[in-house]
């Protein structure tokens, strides 16, 4: 009776190992097929630069996100809109802003 139980434990661990192995293989294949293009293996595109527009709010040059709406890589000072909801208090950014 003990011999049969030991054999079942070995088979269960072997089955778990096989499922884990194939799970890793399938997931790796999925990631390669969906997220990589063959030409990027030799000539990677890298991260595309964020597009932004600069404008003047008073005498202060500010930046606003382009059509993507991503502020991640835009140089500061940043603005949420083109001085629609705020006005500068002075001639520099350090003077601050107030709402309209």
ROMISE-96179 format. One record per residue (C-alpha): residue number from 1; x, y, z. Coordinates in steps of 0.001 Angstrom, whole numbers. Example, Ala and Ser with C-alpha at 12.3 -4.5 7.8 and 13.67 -1.06 7.14 Angstrom:
2
{n:1 px:12300 py:-4500 pz:7800}
{n:2 px:13670 py:-1060 pz:7140}
This chain:
100
{n:1 px:0 py:0 pz:0}
{n:2 px:2822 py:2420 pz:822}
{n:3 px:4544 py:1614 pz:-2459}
{n:4 px:1464 py:2643 pz:-4486}
{n:5 px:1182 py:5927 pz:-2562}
{n:6 px:4845 py:6781 pz:-3215}
{n:7 px:4394 py:6082 pz:-6910}
{n:8 px:1390 py:8418 pz:-7042}
{n:9 px:3436 py:11219 pz:-5397}
{n:10 px:6140 py:10801 pz:-8018}
{n:11 px:3623 py:10901 pz:-10851}
{n:12 px:1930 py:14027 pz:-9448}
{n:13 px:5226 py:15891 pz:-9156}
{n:14 px:6166 py:14818 pz:-12669}
{n:15 px:2820 py:16038 pz:-14024}
{n:16 px:3198 py:19380 pz:-12235}
{n:17 px:6711 py:19761 pz:-13679}
{n:18 px:5472 py:18998 pz:-17208}
{n:19 px:2604 py:21509 pz:-16941}
{n:20 px:4940 py:24164 pz:-15575}
{n:21 px:7484 py:23533 pz:-18330}
{n:22 px:4914 py:23774 pz:-21126}
{n:23 px:3267 py:26781 pz:-19466}
{n:24 px:6565 py:28657 pz:-19543}
{n:25 px:7190 py:27643 pz:-23166}
{n:26 px:3694 py:28713 pz:-24292}
{n:27 px:3845 py:32009 pz:-22408}
{n:28 px:7283 py:32819 pz:-23816}
{n:29 px:6085 py:32031 pz:-27338}
{n:30 px:3012 py:34206 pz:-26830}
{n:31 px:5144 py:37154 pz:-25652}
{n:32 px:7491 py:36826 pz:-28611}
{n:33 px:4649 py:36525 pz:-31147}
{n:34 px:2593 py:39434 pz:-29804}
{n:35 px:5142 py:41962 pz:-28599}
{n:36 px:8085 py:41562 pz:-30975}
{n:37 px:8369 py:42115 pz:-34681}
{n:38 px:11157 py:40312 pz:-36550}
{n:39 px:12721 py:43511 pz:-37906}
{n:40 px:13096 py:44896 pz:-34370}
{n:41 px:15500 py:42109 pz:-33462}
{n:42 px:18108 py:43691 pz:-35759}
{n:43 px:16961 py:47345 pz:-35884}
{n:44 px:15075 py:48196 pz:-32671}
{n:45 px:12870 py:51277 pz:-32783}
{n:46 px:13282 py:52147 pz:-29121}
{n:47 px:10986 py:54534 pz:-27303}
{n:48 px:9344 py:57112 pz:-29529}
{n:49 px:9834 py:60709 pz:-28349}
{n:50 px:6758 py:62392 pz:-26920}
{n:51 px:5311 py:65185 pz:-29013}
{n:52 px:4499 py:68452 pz:-27298}
{n:53 px:3759 py:72067 pz:-28083}
{n:54 px:5311 py:75076 pz:-26459}
{n:55 px:3422 py:78312 pz:-25830}
{n:56 px:3811 py:81505 pz:-23856}
{n:57 px:1632 py:82288 pz:-20876}
{n:58 px:2507 py:85894 pz:-20169}
{n:59 px:6279 py:85929 pz:-20626}
{n:60 px:6740 py:82348 pz:-19411}
{n:61 px:7458 py:79644 pz:-21967}
{n:62 px:5481 py:76495 pz:-21064}
{n:63 px:4877 py:73072 pz:-22618}
{n:64 px:1667 py:71168 pz:-23176}
{n:65 px:1178 py:67562 pz:-24300}
{n:66 px:387 py:66921 pz:-27934}
{n:67 px:-2279 py:64601 pz:-29300}
{n:68 px:-1060 py:61704 pz:-27127}
{n:69 px:-1783 py:63499 pz:-23858}
{n:70 px:1290 py:61938 pz:-22220}
{n:71 px:3334 py:64256 pz:-19988}
{n:72 px:5990 py:61668 pz:-19132}
{n:73 px:8947 py:62880 pz:-21239}
{n:74 px:8048 py:66541 pz:-21781}
{n:75 px:10467 py:69150 pz:-20416}
{n:76 px:9208 py:71334 pz:-17575}
{n:77 px:7395 py:73695 pz:-16950}
{n:78 px:4251 py:71837 pz:-17957}
{n:79 px:699 py:73097 pz:-18220}
{n:80 px:-2620 py:71234 pz:-18378}
{n:81 px:-4013 py:73741 pz:-20898}
{n:82 px:-3009 py:76926 pz:-22740}
{n:83 px:-3510 py:79351 pz:-19823}
{n:84 px:-7273 py:78788 pz:-19871}
{n:85 px:-7594 py:77889 pz:-16175}
{n:86 px:-4660 py:79842 pz:-14702}
{n:87 px:-2646 py:83044 pz:-15102}
{n:88 px:923 py:83778 pz:-14017}
{n:89 px:1424 py:85977 pz:-10942}
{n:90 px:4709 py:87377 pz:-12212}
{n:91 px:7338 py:87177 pz:-14897}
{n:92 px:8865 py:83831 pz:-13804}
{n:93 px:7663 py:80379 pz:-12839}
{n:94 px:8895 py:80904 pz:-9267}
{n:95 px:6393 py:83757 pz:-8834}
{n:96 px:3617 py:81181 pz:-9121}
{n:97 px:203 py:81051 pz:-10736}
{n:98 px:-3365 py:81782 pz:-9758}
{n:99 px:-6609 py:80377 pz:-11063}
{n:100 px:-8956 py:82367 pz:-13279}
